[in-house]
């Protein structure tokens, strides 16, 4: 299992407002192409999921698995990010893009 939890991604992307480049171990289909790098612009969470995420962070709990994110690839526009499902198990490395 990797060390990149849902809570870590939430803290960096949502709380600290970083755009995150995700390096994936398996390629995913993106439009008419495939890629193993996507930019995470936001997490798609319902209000209850956000509350649970904050509770997990405050209690030092890390969870893994499928997450719904807003993402874009390559030279695409941040404002045209689309909602996709990604597994934290598929993320091998991240880069914070706007520190």
C-alpha positions in Angstrom: 0.0 0.0 0.0 1.2 3.5 -0.7 1.6 6.3 1.8 -0.7 8.8 0.0 -4.0 8.9 1.9 -7.3 10.6 1.0 -6.7 12.9 4.0 -3.3 14.0 2.8 -4.7 14.8 -0.7 -7.6 16.7 1.0 -5.3 18.7 3.1 -3.0 19.7 0.2 -5.6 20.2 -2.5 -8.6 21.6 -0.5 -7.3 23.1 2.6 -4.0 24.5 1.2 -5.4 25.1 -2.3 -2.6 23.3 -4.2 -3.0 21.9 -7.6 -1.5 18.4 -7.4 0.2 16.5 -10.3 -0.6 12.9 -9.7 1.8 10.3 -11.2 -0.2 7.1 -11.7 1.1 3.5 -11.7 -1.5 2.5 -14.3 -2.5 4.5 -17.3 -6.1 5.9 -17.5 -8.1 6.8 -20.5 -8.4 10.5 -21.0 -10.5 11.8 -23.8 -9.1 10.0 -26.9 -5.7 9.3 -25.3 -4.2 7.5 -22.3 -2.0 9.1 -19.6 -0.3 8.3 -16.4 -0.2 11.9 -15.2 -3.2 14.1 -14.3 -3.6 17.3 -12.3 -5.9 17.2 -9.3 -7.7 20.5 -8.9 -10.3 19.6 -6.2 -12.0 16.8 -4.4 -15.7 16.1 -5.0 -17.1 15.5 -1.5 -20.6 15.8 0.0 -20.9 17.9 3.2 -20.9 14.7 5.4 -17.8 13.4 3.6 -16.1 16.7 4.2 -16.9 16.6 7.9 -15.6 13.0 8.2 -12.4 14.0 6.4 -11.8 16.9 8.9 -12.6 14.5 11.8 -10.1 12.0 10.4 -7.4 14.6 9.9 -7.9 15.9 13.5 -7.6 12.4 14.9 -4.7 11.3 12.8 -6.6 8.8 10.8 -5.6 8.0 7.2 -7.8 6.1 4.7 -7.2 4.8 1.3 -9.2 3.7 -1.7 -11.4 5.3 -4.4 -11.8 9.0 -4.4 -13.8 11.4 -6.6 -11.7 14.3 -7.8 -11.8 17.1 -10.3 -8.9 16.7 -12.7 -7.4 17.8 -15.9 -4.5 16.5 -18.0 -1.6 18.1 -19.9 -2.3 21.5 -21.3 -6.0 21.5 -20.6 -7.6 24.4 -18.7 -8.0 24.2 -15.0 -11.5 25.6 -15.4 -12.5 22.6 -17.6 -11.5 20.0 -15.0 -13.8 17.0 -15.0 -14.9 14.7 -12.2 -13.3 11.3 -12.2 -12.7 8.4 -9.8 -9.1 7.5 -8.9 -7.8 5.0 -6.4 -5.1 6.1 -4.0 -3.5 2.7 -4.7 -2.8 3.9 -8.3 -1.0 7.1 -7.1 2.8 6.5 -6.9 4.0 10.1 -6.5 2.6 13.6 -6.3 4.0 17.0 -7.0 2.5 20.2 -5.5 2.3 22.6 -8.4 1.5 26.0 -7.0 3.3 26.3 -3.7 
